[in-house]
């Protein structure tokens, strides 16, 4: 089990993505070295309280690589201090980044990567084809909209040469549903073997979006199976273990780790997740659980300890015949709730989940029929079991 600790190093970004949930991005709130150091000292001083066997030191923004000098200093200090203290995390840590990829090729970023390569995971966000990517991921600033595709795609070969197994993250909103199939295939053509893709959790969906979504996923299913991409490529929209009823007595975990994670912002405030920081919230006040001066207030974390599927779901969701695999974001639940509570689950993606389940069933039925006709189903399942059991 790993502890996820996130530094919100900046709230600035070169882009103004239309679907971005960060509604309060700005150029002023940048983390200082003093705040970062005091946060690190607070955490490492309390080894007996942070008992997880591993740690992921996560860096986000905005765009985290805008603050590469600070990040480099933070990571050097973390390595030095974990070693000096003989901390149990010293041999089991990772530095994690999700980046827009624009600054990836710069000397400072590349020097940082070379220095920390064995303890790094970096995901570059590219949304698919130029048309889909540039529809939402546009440059910040006034004047005509300019897409960022060219500035990102030029760095994909370098990224994949350093992280051959790296995955990208694709976001789907109402306007870009028609581009799903071609976008996933395009990402495969760039050499990206794993495409993690999800619908935004916010209430942006229009009448008929679920039908269009299902159609696109079925076309994608046909392309993946007929082109035999399933042998070497993955798309998170298709998984065997979803679309079934769930028993709250047996499967009652919370979807995400909100409350078990820790996020720190430029002011030195602590949050149960970055989605509870003010720049992530449209309508609610930030849920601060402490700060670098006073530490963590465990009473403010207490509600998160009782979070599970049943404590926040309506009866309709609990009884749903295709409940498994239906995701939620705890921060969005809080922001969309009628009152300042984390116990009211947002259901904006309900119809999109059901459309995905129908397409997912189509995918697996077609794939297994194909494998059975070719006499290769047992071989496929053996190979899949081996890959699922690989320890990273």
C-alpha positions as a Markdown table, in Angstrom:
| # | Residue | x | y | z |
|---|---|---|---|---|
| 1 | Unk | 0.0 | 0.0 | 0.0 |
| 2 | Unk | 1.3 | 3.4 | -0.9 |
| 3 | Unk | 0.7 | 6.8 | 0.5 |
| 4 | Unk | -0.1 | 9.4 | -2.1 |
| 5 | Unk | 1.2 | 12.9 | -1.2 |
| 6 | Unk | 0.6 | 15.7 | -3.7 |
| 7 | Unk | 2.4 | 19.0 | -4.0 |
| 8 | Unk | 0.3 | 21.7 | -5.8 |
| 9 | Unk | 3.4 | 23.5 | -6.9 |
| 10 | Unk | 1.5 | 26.0 | -9.1 |
| 11 | Unk | -2.0 | 26.9 | -10.2 |
| 12 | Unk | -0.7 | 28.3 | -13.5 |
| 13 | Unk | -0.8 | 26.5 | -16.9 |
| 14 | Unk | 0.0 | 27.4 | -20.5 |
| 15 | Unk | -3.4 | 25.9 | -21.5 |
| 16 | Unk | -7.0 | 26.7 | -20.9 |
| 17 | Unk | -8.6 | 23.3 | -21.5 |
| 18 | Unk | -12.3 | 23.7 | -21.8 |
| 19 | Unk | -13.2 | 20.7 | -19.7 |
| 20 | Unk | -10.7 | 21.4 | -16.9 |
| 21 | Unk | -12.1 | 21.1 | -13.4 |
| 22 | Unk | -9.6 | 23.6 | -12.1 |
| 23 | Unk | -11.8 | 26.7 | -12.2 |
| 24 | Unk | -9.4 | 28.9 | -10.2 |
| 25 | Unk | -6.1 | 28.6 | -12.1 |
| 26 | Unk | -3.9 | 31.7 | -11.8 |
| 27 | Unk | -0.3 | 32.8 | -12.1 |
| 28 | Unk | 0.1 | 34.1 | -8.5 |
| 29 | Unk | -0.2 | 31.0 | -6.3 |
| 30 | Unk | 3.2 | 29.3 | -6.6 |
| 31 | Unk | 4.6 | 27.1 | -3.9 |
| 32 | Unk | 7.8 | 28.5 | -2.2 |
| 33 | Unk | 10.7 | 26.4 | -1.1 |
| 34 | Unk | 10.0 | 27.3 | 2.6 |
| 35 | Unk | 6.5 | 25.9 | 2.4 |
| 36 | Unk | 7.6 | 22.7 | 0.6 |
| 37 | Unk | 10.4 | 22.1 | 3.1 |
| 38 | Unk | 8.2 | 22.6 | 6.1 |
| 39 | Unk | 5.6 | 20.2 | 4.6 |
| 40 | Unk | 8.3 | 17.5 | 4.0 |
| 41 | Unk | 9.7 | 17.9 | 7.5 |
| 42 | Unk | 6.2 | 17.6 | 9.0 |
| 43 | Unk | 5.6 | 14.4 | 7.1 |
| 44 | Unk | 9.0 | 12.7 | 7.6 |
| 45 | Unk | 9.1 | 13.7 | 11.3 |
| 46 | Unk | 5.9 | 11.6 | 11.8 |
| 47 | Unk | 7.1 | 8.2 | 10.4 |
| 48 | Unk | 5.0 | 6.3 | 12.9 |
| 49 | Unk | 1.8 | 8.1 | 11.7 |
| 50 | Unk | 2.5 | 7.6 | 8.0 |
| 51 | Unk | 2.9 | 3.8 | 8.2 |
| 52 | Unk | 2.2 | 3.0 | 4.5 |
| 53 | Unk | 5.0 | 0.8 | 3.1 |
| 54 | Unk | 5.5 | 3.0 | 0.1 |
| 55 | Unk | 5.0 | 6.6 | -1.0 |
| 56 | Unk | 4.1 | 8.4 | -4.2 |
| 57 | Unk | 5.3 | 12.0 | -4.2 |
| 58 | Unk | 3.0 | 13.5 | -6.7 |
| 59 | Unk | 3.4 | 16.9 | -8.4 |
| 60 | Unk | 0.6 | 18.8 | -10.1 |
| 61 | Unk | -0.5 | 22.2 | -11.1 |
| 62 | Unk | -1.7 | 23.7 | -13.3 |
| 63 | Unk | 1.3 | 22.4 | -15.2 |
| 64 | Unk | 3.9 | 21.1 | -12.7 |
| 65 | Unk | 6.9 | 21.4 | -15.0 |
| 66 | Unk | 6.5 | 25.2 | -15.0 |
| 67 | Unk | 8.1 | 24.9 | -11.5 |
| 68 | Unk | 10.8 | 22.4 | -12.5 |
| 69 | Unk | 13.5 | 24.3 | -10.4 |
| 70 | Unk | 11.4 | 23.9 | -7.3 |
| 71 | Unk | 10.5 | 20.3 | -8.0 |
| 72 | Unk | 14.2 | 19.4 | -8.5 |
| 73 | Unk | 15.0 | 21.0 | -5.2 |
| 74 | Unk | 12.1 | 19.2 | -3.5 |
| 75 | Unk | 13.1 | 15.8 | -4.9 |
| 76 | Unk | 16.8 | 16.2 | -3.9 |
| 77 | Unk | 15.7 | 17.1 | -0.4 |
| 78 | Unk | 13.3 | 14.2 | -0.1 |
| 79 | Unk | 16.0 | 11.7 | -1.2 |
| 80 | Unk | 18.6 | 13.2 | 1.1 |
| 81 | Unk | 16.2 | 13.3 | 4.1 |
| 82 | Unk | 14.8 | 9.9 | 3.6 |
| 83 | Unk | 18.3 | 8.5 | 3.5 |
| 84 | Unk | 19.6 | 10.5 | 6.4 |
| 85 | Unk | 16.7 | 9.5 | 8.6 |
| 86 | Unk | 16.9 | 5.8 | 7.5 |
| 87 | Unk | 13.2 | 6.3 | 6.6 |
| 88 | Unk | 11.3 | 3.2 | 5.6 |
| 89 | Unk | 10.2 | 5.0 | 2.4 |
| 90 | Unk | 13.8 | 5.5 | 1.2 |
| 91 | Unk | 13.8 | 2.2 | -0.8 |
| 92 | Unk | 10.2 | 2.5 | -1.8 |
| 93 | Unk | 9.2 | 5.8 | -3.3 |
| 94 | Unk | 8.2 | 7.2 | -6.7 |
| 95 | Unk | 7.9 | 10.7 | -8.1 |
| 96 | Unk | 4.8 | 11.0 | -10.2 |
| 97 | Unk | 3.7 | 13.6 | -12.8 |
| 98 | Unk | 0.8 | 14.3 | -15.1 |
| 99 | Unk | 1.9 | 16.9 | -17.6 |
| 100 | Unk | 0.5 | 18.6 | -20.7 |
| 101 | Unk | 3.9 | 17.7 | -22.3 |
| 102 | Unk | 4.7 | 21.1 | -23.7 |
| 103 | Unk | 7.9 | 21.7 | -21.7 |
| 104 | Unk | 8.9 | 18.0 | -21.7 |
| 105 | Unk | 11.9 | 18.4 | -24.1 |
| 106 | Unk | 13.5 | 21.3 | -22.3 |
| 107 | Unk | 17.0 | 20.9 | -20.8 |
| 108 | Unk | 15.9 | 21.4 | -17.2 |
| 109 | Unk | 13.1 | 18.8 | -17.4 |
| 110 | Unk | 15.3 | 16.3 | -19.2 |
| 111 | Unk | 18.1 | 16.8 | -16.7 |
| 112 | Unk | 15.6 | 16.1 | -13.9 |
| 113 | Unk | 14.4 | 13.0 | -15.7 |
| 114 | Unk | 17.9 | 11.6 | -16.2 |
| 115 | Unk | 18.7 | 12.2 | -12.5 |
| 116 | Unk | 15.6 | 10.4 | -11.2 |
| 117 | Unk | 14.6 | 8.0 | -14.0 |
| 118 | Unk | 14.5 | 4.9 | -11.8 |
| 119 | Unk | 11.9 | 6.4 | -9.5 |
| 120 | Unk | 9.8 | 8.3 | -12.0 |
| 121 | Unk | 6.4 | 7.9 | -13.6 |
| 122 | Unk | 5.3 | 10.6 | -16.1 |
| 123 | Unk | 2.1 | 10.7 | -18.0 |
| 124 | Unk | 1.7 | 13.1 | -20.9 |
| 125 | Unk | -1.9 | 14.1 | -21.7 |
| 126 | Unk | -2.7 | 13.9 | -25.4 |
| 127 | Unk | -6.4 | 13.7 | -26.3 |
| 128 | Unk | -6.1 | 11.8 | -29.6 |
| 129 | Unk | -6.3 | 13.2 | -33.1 |
| 130 | Unk | -5.4 | 16.8 | -33.8 |
| 131 | Unk | -9.1 | 17.6 | -34.3 |
| 132 | Unk | -10.1 | 16.1 | -30.9 |
| 133 | Unk | -7.1 | 17.4 | -29.0 |
| 134 | Unk | -7.4 | 21.0 | -30.3 |
| 135 | Unk | -11.1 | 21.1 | -29.7 |
| 136 | Unk | -10.5 | 21.4 | -25.9 |
| 137 | Unk | -6.8 | 21.7 | -25.2 |
| 138 | Unk | -6.2 | 25.2 | -26.3 |
| 139 | Unk | -3.6 | 27.8 | -25.4 |
| 140 | Unk | -4.3 | 30.3 | -22.7 |
| 141 | Unk | -4.8 | 33.9 | -23.7 |
| 142 | Unk | -6.9 | 36.2 | -25.7 |
| 143 | Unk | -7.5 | 36.1 | -29.4 |
| 144 | Unk | -8.5 | 33.2 | -31.7 |
| 145 | Unk | -8.4 | 29.7 | -30.2 |
| 146 | Unk | -5.1 | 27.9 | -30.8 |
| 147 | Unk | -4.8 | 24.2 | -30.3 |
| 148 | Unk | -1.8 | 22.7 | -28.6 |
| 149 | Unk | -1.5 | 19.4 | -30.5 |
| 150 | Unk | 1.7 | 20.2 | -32.4 |
| 151 | Unk | 3.5 | 21.3 | -29.2 |
| 152 | Unk | 2.6 | 18.1 | -27.4 |
| 153 | Unk | 2.9 | 15.4 | -30.1 |
| 154 | Unk | 6.5 | 16.4 | -31.0 |
| 155 | Unk | 7.5 | 15.2 | -27.5 |
| 156 | Unk | 5.8 | 11.9 | -27.6 |
| 157 | Unk | 8.7 | 9.9 | -29.2 |
| 158 | Unk | 11.1 | 11.3 | -26.6 |
| 159 | Unk | 8.7 | 10.4 | -23.8 |
| 160 | Unk | 8.1 | 6.9 | -25.1 |
| 161 | Unk | 11.9 | 6.3 | -25.5 |
| 162 | Unk | 12.3 | 7.0 | -21.8 |
| 163 | Unk | 9.0 | 5.4 | -20.6 |
| 164 | Unk | 8.1 | 2.7 | -23.1 |
| 165 | Unk | 5.2 | 1.4 | -21.0 |
| 166 | Unk | 3.8 | 4.8 | -20.3 |
| 167 | Unk | 0.0 | 5.4 | -20.6 |
| 168 | Unk | -1.8 | 8.6 | -21.6 |
| 169 | Unk | -5.0 | 9.9 | -20.2 |
| 170 | Unk | -7.9 | 11.0 | -22.5 |
| 171 | Unk | -10.9 | 13.0 | -21.3 |
| 172 | Unk | -14.3 | 12.8 | -23.0 |
| 173 | Unk | -16.8 | 15.6 | -22.8 |
| 174 | Unk | -20.0 | 16.2 | -24.8 |
| 175 | Unk | -18.5 | 18.0 | -27.7 |
| 176 | Unk | -15.8 | 15.4 | -28.6 |
| 177 | Unk | -17.7 | 12.2 | -28.4 |
| 178 | Unk | -17.7 | 11.8 | -32.3 |
| 179 | Unk | -13.8 | 11.6 | -32.2 |
| 180 | Unk | -13.4 | 8.7 | -29.7 |
| 181 | Unk | -12.7 | 5.8 | -32.1 |
| 182 | Unk | -10.3 | 7.6 | -34.4 |
| 183 | Unk | -8.5 | 9.2 | -31.4 |
| 184 | Unk | -7.8 | 5.9 | -29.6 |
| 185 | Unk | -6.5 | 4.4 | -32.9 |
| 186 | Unk | -4.4 | 7.5 | -33.5 |
| 187 | Unk | -2.8 | 7.2 | -30.0 |
| 188 | Unk | -2.0 | 3.6 | -30.8 |
| 189 | Unk | -0.3 | 4.7 | -34.0 |
| 190 | Unk | 1.9 | 7.1 | -32.1 |
| 191 | Unk | 3.2 | 4.1 | -30.1 |
| 192 | Unk | 1.1 | 4.5 | -26.9 |
| 193 | Unk | 0.1 | 1.1 | -25.9 |
| 194 | Unk | -2.2 | 2.0 | -23.0 |
| 195 | Unk | -4.9 | 4.6 | -23.3 |
| 196 | Unk | -6.7 | 5.5 | -20.1 |
| 197 | Unk | -9.9 | 7.3 | -21.0 |
| 198 | Unk | -12.8 | 8.6 | -19.0 |
| 199 | Unk | -15.8 | 10.9 | -19.2 |
| 200 | Unk | -15.8 | 14.1 | -17.1 |
| 201 | Unk | -17.8 | 13.7 | -13.9 |
| 202 | Unk | -19.4 | 17.2 | -14.2 |
| 203 | Unk | -23.0 | 17.6 | -15.4 |
| 204 | Unk | -22.2 | 18.5 | -19.0 |
| 205 | Unk | -24.0 | 15.8 | -20.8 |
| 206 | Unk | -26.7 | 16.5 | -23.4 |
| 207 | Unk | -29.7 | 14.4 | -24.6 |
| 208 | Unk | -28.5 | 11.7 | -27.0 |
| 209 | Unk | -24.9 | 11.8 | -25.8 |
| 210 | Unk | -25.2 | 8.3 | -24.4 |
| 211 | Unk | -26.4 | 6.9 | -27.7 |
| 212 | Unk | -23.5 | 8.6 | -29.6 |
| 213 | Unk | -21.1 | 7.4 | -27.0 |
| 214 | Unk | -22.3 | 3.8 | -27.3 |
| 215 | Unk | -22.0 | 4.0 | -31.1 |
| 216 | Unk | -18.4 | 5.3 | -30.9 |
| 217 | Unk | -17.4 | 2.6 | -28.5 |
| 218 | Unk | -18.9 | -0.1 | -30.6 |
| 219 | Unk | -17.0 | 1.2 | -33.7 |
| 220 | Unk | -13.9 | 1.3 | -31.5 |
| 221 | Unk | -14.5 | -2.3 | -30.4 |
| 222 | Unk | -14.8 | -3.4 | -34.0 |
| 223 | Unk | -11.6 | -1.7 | -34.9 |
| 224 | Unk | -9.6 | -3.1 | -31.9 |
| 225 | Unk | -10.9 | -6.7 | -32.5 |
| 226 | Unk | -10.8 | -6.8 | -36.3 |
| 227 | Unk | -7.3 | -5.1 | -36.3 |
| 228 | Unk | -6.2 | -7.4 | -33.4 |
| 229 | Unk | -5.0 | -4.4 | -31.4 |
| 230 | Unk | -6.1 | -6.3 | -28.3 |
| 231 | Unk | -3.0 | -8.4 | -28.5 |
| 232 | Unk | -0.6 | -5.5 | -27.7 |
| 233 | Unk | -2.7 | -2.5 | -26.8 |
| 234 | Unk | -5.2 | -1.6 | -24.1 |
| 235 | Unk | -8.1 | 0.9 | -23.7 |
| 236 | Unk | -9.6 | 1.4 | -20.2 |
| 237 | Unk | -13.1 | 1.7 | -21.6 |
| 238 | Unk | -13.2 | -2.1 | -22.1 |
| 239 | Unk | -12.8 | -4.3 | -19.1 |
| 240 | Unk | -14.2 | -7.6 | -18.2 |
| 241 | Unk | -15.0 | -6.7 | -14.6 |
| 242 | Unk | -17.7 | -4.1 | -14.9 |
| 243 | Unk | -21.4 | -3.8 | -15.6 |
| 244 | Unk | -22.6 | -6.3 | -12.9 |
| 245 | Unk | -24.8 | -5.9 | -9.8 |
| 246 | Unk | -22.9 | -5.2 | -6.5 |
| 247 | Unk | -23.5 | -6.4 | -3.0 |
| 248 | Unk | -22.7 | -3.7 | -0.5 |
| 249 | Unk | -21.9 | -6.3 | 2.1 |
| 250 | Unk | -19.2 | -7.8 | -0.1 |
| 251 | Unk | -18.0 | -4.9 | -2.3 |
| 252 | Unk | -18.5 | -1.7 | -0.4 |
| 253 | Unk | -15.3 | 0.2 | -0.9 |
| 254 | Unk | -15.0 | 3.9 | -1.7 |
| 255 | Unk | -14.1 | 4.5 | -5.4 |
| 256 | Unk | -11.1 | 6.8 | -4.7 |
| 257 | Unk | -8.6 | 7.5 | -1.9 |
| 258 | Unk | -9.9 | 10.8 | -0.8 |
| 259 | Unk | -9.0 | 11.2 | 2.9 |
| 260 | Unk | -6.2 | 8.6 | 2.6 |
| 261 | Unk | -4.3 | 10.9 | 0.4 |
| 262 | Unk | -2.7 | 14.2 | 1.3 |
| 263 | Unk | -2.4 | 17.4 | -0.8 |
| 264 | Unk | -0.4 | 20.5 | 0.1 |
| 265 | Unk | -0.9 | 23.9 | -1.6 |
| 266 | Unk | 1.2 | 27.1 | -1.9 |
| 267 | Unk | -0.2 | 28.5 | 1.3 |
| 268 | Unk | 0.8 | 25.3 | 3.2 |
| 269 | Unk | -2.7 | 24.1 | 3.7 |
| 270 | Unk | -3.4 | 20.3 | 3.8 |
| 271 | Unk | -6.4 | 18.7 | 1.9 |
| 272 | Unk | -7.8 | 15.2 | 1.7 |
| 273 | Unk | -7.3 | 15.4 | -2.0 |
| 274 | Unk | -6.5 | 18.1 | -4.5 |
| 275 | Unk | -10.2 | 18.2 | -5.6 |
| 276 | Unk | -11.0 | 19.8 | -2.2 |
| 277 | Unk | -8.7 | 22.8 | -2.7 |
| 278 | Unk | -10.5 | 26.0 | -3.6 |
| 279 | Unk | -9.2 | 26.2 | -7.2 |
| 280 | Unk | -10.9 | 22.9 | -7.9 |
| 281 | Unk | -14.3 | 24.0 | -6.5 |
| 282 | Unk | -17.1 | 25.9 | -8.3 |
| 283 | Unk | -19.6 | 26.3 | -5.5 |
| 284 | Unk | -18.2 | 25.0 | -2.2 |
| 285 | Unk | -15.6 | 26.2 | 0.2 |
| 286 | Unk | -12.3 | 24.4 | 0.4 |
| 287 | Unk | -12.1 | 21.5 | 2.8 |
| 288 | Unk | -8.9 | 22.2 | 4.7 |
| 289 | Unk | -7.8 | 19.5 | 7.1 |
| 290 | Unk | -4.8 | 21.3 | 8.5 |
| 291 | Unk | -1.6 | 23.2 | 7.6 |
| 292 | Unk | 2.2 | 23.1 | 8.0 |
| 293 | Unk | 2.0 | 25.2 | 11.2 |
| 294 | Unk | -0.7 | 23.3 | 13.1 |
| 295 | Unk | -0.5 | 19.9 | 11.5 |
| 296 | Unk | -3.4 | 17.6 | 10.4 |
| 297 | Unk | -6.7 | 17.9 | 12.3 |
| 298 | Unk | -7.9 | 14.3 | 12.4 |
| 299 | Unk | -11.4 | 15.4 | 13.3 |
| 300 | Unk | -11.7 | 17.1 | 9.9 |
| 301 | Unk | -10.7 | 13.8 | 8.3 |
| 302 | Unk | -13.1 | 11.7 | 10.3 |
| 303 | Unk | -16.0 | 11.9 | 7.8 |
| 304 | Unk | -13.8 | 10.3 | 5.1 |
| 305 | Unk | -13.2 | 7.3 | 7.3 |
| 306 | Unk | -16.9 | 6.3 | 7.0 |
| 307 | Unk | -17.1 | 6.8 | 3.2 |
| 308 | Unk | -18.0 | 3.8 | 1.2 |
| 309 | Unk | -20.3 | 3.0 | -1.7 |
| 310 | Unk | -23.5 | 2.6 | 0.4 |
| 311 | Unk | -23.0 | 5.6 | 2.7 |
| 312 | Unk | -23.1 | 8.0 | -0.2 |
| 313 | Unk | -25.2 | 6.3 | -2.9 |
| 314 | Unk | -28.9 | 6.6 | -3.5 |
| 315 | Unk | -30.9 | 3.4 | -3.3 |
| 316 | Unk | -31.2 | 3.4 | -7.1 |
| 317 | Unk | -27.4 | 3.2 | -7.4 |
| 318 | Unk | -27.1 | 0.5 | -4.8 |
| 319 | Unk | -29.7 | -1.6 | -6.6 |
| 320 | Unk | -28.4 | -0.9 | -10.1 |
| 321 | Unk | -28.0 | -4.0 | -12.2 |
| 322 | Unk | -24.8 | -2.6 | -13.8 |
| 323 | Unk | -23.3 | -0.9 | -10.8 |
| 324 | Unk | -19.8 | -2.3 | -10.9 |
| 325 | Unk | -17.3 | 0.0 | -12.7 |
| 326 | Unk | -19.5 | 3.1 | -12.2 |
| 327 | Unk | -17.0 | 5.7 | -11.0 |
| 328 | Unk | -17.2 | 8.9 | -9.1 |
| 329 | Unk | -15.0 | 11.7 | -7.9 |
| 330 | Unk | -15.3 | 12.6 | -4.2 |
| 331 | Unk | -14.5 | 16.2 | -4.8 |
| 332 | Unk | -17.2 | 16.5 | -7.5 |
| 333 | Unk | -19.7 | 14.8 | -5.2 |
| 334 | Unk | -18.9 | 17.5 | -2.6 |
| 335 | Unk | -19.1 | 20.3 | -5.1 |
| 336 | Unk | -22.3 | 19.2 | -6.7 |
| 337 | Unk | -24.1 | 18.3 | -3.5 |
| 338 | Unk | -27.2 | 20.2 | -2.2 |
| 339 | Unk | -25.4 | 20.9 | 1.1 |
| 340 | Unk | -21.6 | 20.9 | 2.1 |
| 341 | Unk | -21.5 | 17.1 | 2.4 |
| 342 | Unk | -19.3 | 14.3 | 0.9 |
| 343 | Unk | -22.2 | 11.8 | 1.4 |
| 344 | Unk | -24.2 | 12.8 | -1.7 |
| 345 | Unk | -23.1 | 11.0 | -4.8 |
| 346 | Unk | -23.2 | 12.9 | -8.0 |
| 347 | Unk | -24.9 | 10.8 | -10.8 |
| 348 | Unk | -24.2 | 13.0 | -13.8 |
| 349 | Unk | -22.4 | 10.2 | -15.6 |
| 350 | Unk | -25.1 | 7.6 | -15.0 |
| 351 | Unk | -26.4 | 7.3 | -18.6 |
| 352 | Unk | -22.8 | 7.4 | -19.9 |
| 353 | Unk | -21.8 | 4.5 | -17.7 |
| 354 | Unk | -24.8 | 2.5 | -18.8 |
| 355 | Unk | -23.9 | 3.2 | -22.5 |
| 356 | Unk | -20.3 | 2.1 | -21.8 |
| 357 | Unk | -21.6 | -1.2 | -20.2 |
| 358 | Unk | -23.6 | -2.0 | -23.3 |
| 359 | Unk | -20.6 | -1.4 | -25.6 |
| 360 | Unk | -18.3 | -3.3 | -23.2 |
| 361 | Unk | -20.6 | -6.3 | -23.4 |
| 362 | Unk | -20.5 | -6.1 | -27.2 |
| 363 | Unk | -16.7 | -5.9 | -27.1 |
| 364 | Unk | -16.2 | -9.0 | -25.0 |
| 365 | Unk | -18.9 | -11.1 | -26.7 |
| 366 | Unk | -17.3 | -10.3 | -30.1 |
| 367 | Unk | -13.8 | -10.9 | -28.9 |
| 368 | Unk | -14.6 | -14.3 | -27.3 |
| 369 | Unk | -16.6 | -15.4 | -30.3 |
| 370 | Unk | -13.6 | -14.6 | -32.5 |
| 371 | Unk | -11.1 | -16.4 | -30.2 |
| 372 | Unk | -13.3 | -19.5 | -29.9 |
| 373 | Unk | -13.7 | -19.7 | -33.6 |
| 374 | Unk | -9.9 | -19.6 | -33.9 |
| 375 | Unk | -9.4 | -22.0 | -31.0 |
| 376 | Unk | -7.4 | -19.4 | -29.1 |
| 377 | Unk | -9.6 | -18.4 | -26.1 |
| 378 | Unk | -7.8 | -20.5 | -23.6 |
| 379 | Unk | -4.4 | -19.2 | -24.8 |
| 380 | Unk | -5.6 | -15.6 | -24.5 |
| 381 | Unk | -7.0 | -16.1 | -21.0 |
| 382 | Unk | -3.7 | -17.8 | -19.8 |
| 383 | Unk | -1.6 | -14.9 | -21.2 |
| 384 | Unk | -4.0 | -12.3 | -19.7 |
| 385 | Unk | -3.7 | -14.0 | -16.3 |
| 386 | Unk | 0.1 | -13.9 | -16.5 |
| 387 | Unk | 0.1 | -10.2 | -17.4 |
| 388 | Unk | -2.5 | -9.4 | -14.7 |
| 389 | Unk | -0.2 | -11.0 | -12.1 |
| 390 | Unk | 2.9 | -9.1 | -13.0 |
| 391 | Unk | 4.2 | -7.1 | -10.1 |
| 392 | Unk | 5.4 | -3.6 | -11.1 |
